[in-house]
Amino acid sequence: MAEEYVIEMLHITKEFPGIKANDDITLQLKKGEIHALLGENGAGKSTLMSVLFGLYQAEKGVIKKNGQEVKIKDPNDANRLGIGMVHQHFKLVECFTVLDNIILGVEDTKHGFLQYDAARKKVMSLSEKYGLKVDPDAYVSDISVGMQQRVEILKMLYRDNEILIFDEPTAVLTPQEIDELMEIMRGFKNEGKSILFITHKLAEIMAVADRCSVLRKGKYMGTVDIANSSKEELSRMMVGRDVTFKVEKKKSEPGEVVLKVENLVVASTRHNNNAVKGVSFEVRRGEIVSLAGIEGNGQTELVYALTGLQEAKEGKITLCGHDITKASIRERSKLGMSHIPEDRHKHGLVLDYTLEQNMVLQRYFEPQFQNHGVIRNGEVRKYSMKLIHQFDVRSGQGPLTIARSMSGGNQQKAIVAREIDKNPELLIAVQPTRGLDVGAIEYIHKQLVAERDAGKAVLLVSLELDEVMALGDRTLVIYEGEIVGCFDHVEVEELGLYMAGGKKDEKGGIPA
């Protein structure tokens, strides 16, 4: 019977130039359930939720709430209907405080003055009730990504929303924050709230969802009860083939040293102390060295210093025998360094450039792409078409697509394509599969192993323990800015102890 559904999206079709993002999709959400929406990058998940939240208008189809047809022209309409959304890329005003962001748009005023006290009380009681601890007076620009997400969730709760949409909520969180979020979602469900949860992490779906609807290339593939399903079945529905969850690789044969880091000290971007404290390690040809650690233990600053985004205070970095401690980013790139950055929007892409312009960002000055200072557009187009095809980067208008309009996963694939195709001596891959679906993860893992097997040096920095364990030939653990362990083989439990600061290697983590 229709009344059990709090939201029904019936036969929704949404088109953009060159692409049918949603092709006749029907999605039904029951009251008090966690309903996962699964699909590859660019399958149309975020688009469908943006239609429900009023950011887009569908060309065809109807939306019903509690059996009654509703029109949602903009997010204000959605909020009035009790629908809230946490977006994949947060919609926060960086120069405002946490409190300002939460009440923005629904401010209480008296004689034209903001009623901050009542708002603060409500925010603090919500944060207490749901275990979403925030500092209401902190500026958004100063808080961590996990904290920003809490602000987004509190924004929804402040508006008394009953239908909560989470778009890829765990893409930017640490394993600990993910566990916390799962608990929060279970709490919402127990209160009778209904949750739509976009993800492509199968383990999370198995852990919290009641049902799961699967989209593939804009089409609806079906809905399954999680209790009677498996990871394998879900990934088959999503990708259309069997996916291997195991990384196949032969034993590594390390060669000469490509990257040598000696006693590196890097200042913190967040506080007055040093984020990296006297770190030393080497990465050789033909090996993948994984750097494991809980977010905020100096990995970001270490990578910034290696890649030239931040200057090191002390120590020495050598690449292929050249001292690059003070070299520019372009010099490092020319000497054979490639970098898949942690933040694809900040350091990976120029969002308002086309895909083809982004593909040659670090190479446009090479003779292949310019003649006497004039860009050879034909060559740029040919080159980007090759990469789009080779790495299966999906976009509405091919090389002419504006990077901003692409799905997060396809933006990531574009960066990976560009960095690997530079044929680097050293590939620094930071969270290379963040926000990617199982098919794309499988592909990128194969690419990293192929780079290693071609005699390249790979430094992998990841918060995904499975990824660290599966890909690394050696694993370094960083804790509070120091390397506390170095392993050829290690069990997950032991690795977790080192990451949490419970153990320290006698050798000080420096490889023998």
Summary of the structure (lengths in Angstrom):
residues: 512
radius of gyration: 23.8
end to end distance: 67.4
largest distance: 73.6
contacts: 1702
relative contact order: 0.11
helix: 35%
strand: 28%
